[in-house]
Amino acid sequence: MFQAQLTVDRDFTIAPLDRRLFGVFVEHMGRCVYTGIYEPGHPRADEQGFRQDVIELTTELGATIVRYPGGNFMSGYNWEDGVGPQADRPTRLDLAWFSTETNQVGTNEFMDWSRKVGIEPMYGVNLGTRGPDEARHYIEYCNHPGGTKLSDWRQQHGYAEPHNIKFWCLGNEMDGPWQICRKTAEEYGRIALETGKLLKMVDPTIELAACGSSAHDMPTYGSWENTVLEHAFDVVDYISLHTYFSKYSTLAAMGQGSQNPDDLLSTGDYLAQIETTGHFIDEIVAVADAVAARKHSPKRVMLSFDEWNVWYRARHGEHLKPAGWPVAPRLLEEVYNAEDALLIGGVLTTLMNHADRVKVACLAQLVNVIGPIMTEPGGAAWRQTIFHPFAQAAKWGRGTVLRPLLSSPGYAHAKLGELSYLVASVVDDAETGTTAVFVLNRHLTEAMDLRINLRSLGHERELIEAQQLHHADLSATNTADHPDEVAPRALTGVVVDGESLRATLQPASWNVIVTRARRA
């Protein structure tokens, strides 16, 4: 066992935590929509065909905002195909995922689903095959009260009141060679500016996110954001970040789906992606602020980390490109293990610790397609391992993020130097007196004797909840037959002494400790 210490003080804060940090993503891809959230005829389907078991799990997950309808799908999507009577909607080829799209779920159905879940919608406009004119028509359909052709068309479809969608994405990953109608940074920056102007003319209350680099290792990384923001700075509110974590040591090995253990990172190197995520955020903040400086502007563009997750096993061959243009094929159905859950927990701490600039984040995706929830057609729905750290963070991540001071031994990383075994974030809710401590022990074989000092947070505290996510086998997974193989258990033996806490954390474990100041 080794000793570590975590200290926070109410006077040393990072920022209030935007609850939209706990977002998710639903794309018309694979089985995310069809046999994911929507499956008419399923025993648990409601009157509209939405699976109530998935609605219940999404509610339990605690997701606060949902990005829709893509993703790469969005760059070839005609929104008009997905409104009006379902029987009259066209069936189209989806060039992004080599599938057939039936359009049985579209703008209005997804709004109905969002309301049933109680989640804020984040919609996107197609800046691949389409442009500003179609985008302004789309927002008029969605958000204008009535009295115009498009808002009246929405009313004819049974939606008298506007949807009032307040967050809009200006395209998706427009720098990517895989993207339908890819753009250069100059091309995209101009179209993002002009589209944003039109959207805000129709509804000045909305927020807009411009596409950042598709990944940290893109050839145009950094210069892309710089050019895009030079054009669109005045109209956009956010720049997006996307990242997918892999255990493969090379892109070539991942593309081949290599089974050679020598092609895989060690667990320590895999979990070091927690730090690289923080560097990614810091670098994009630096680029955005450099643009602001050149423009002599006090405005600060915030970050929307609207695609992130583990994705490497189902990233080759028919996982990406099915044969025969099927409807709802099994694409990107990554099966997560206990090791992945540790990484997800650690990345969540990083997102929370950057709450001053990261205001929105979306775990990609929600169901089946690299999702925390899995389903079988006509059958069960269950929680993947990564469901749990997200749900715990979403449940208790309320209030203001405090600046953590860590003292812990660590381990050597070839590029990043010494990395602390202790990874942590602390969120304090002054209104309720509740303080949540999120802690990852990255040591693989030794328990951590952790002392936590909660300065100025109330001398008398009571323990509200203490849970740990730990499994002796880091390759353990959850299945339909064994859905709780990897799940949170009670963290016992937590000692509360005034403003101090003490806990023993298992090796390779994600932990949540919640206390509350006693009220007089």
Order of alpha helices (4+ residues) and beta strands (2+ residues): beta-beta-beta-alpha-beta-beta-beta-alpha-beta-alpha-alpha-beta-alpha-beta-alpha-beta-alpha-alpha-alpha-beta-alpha-beta-beta-beta-alpha-beta-beta-beta-beta-beta-beta-beta-beta-beta-beta-beta-beta
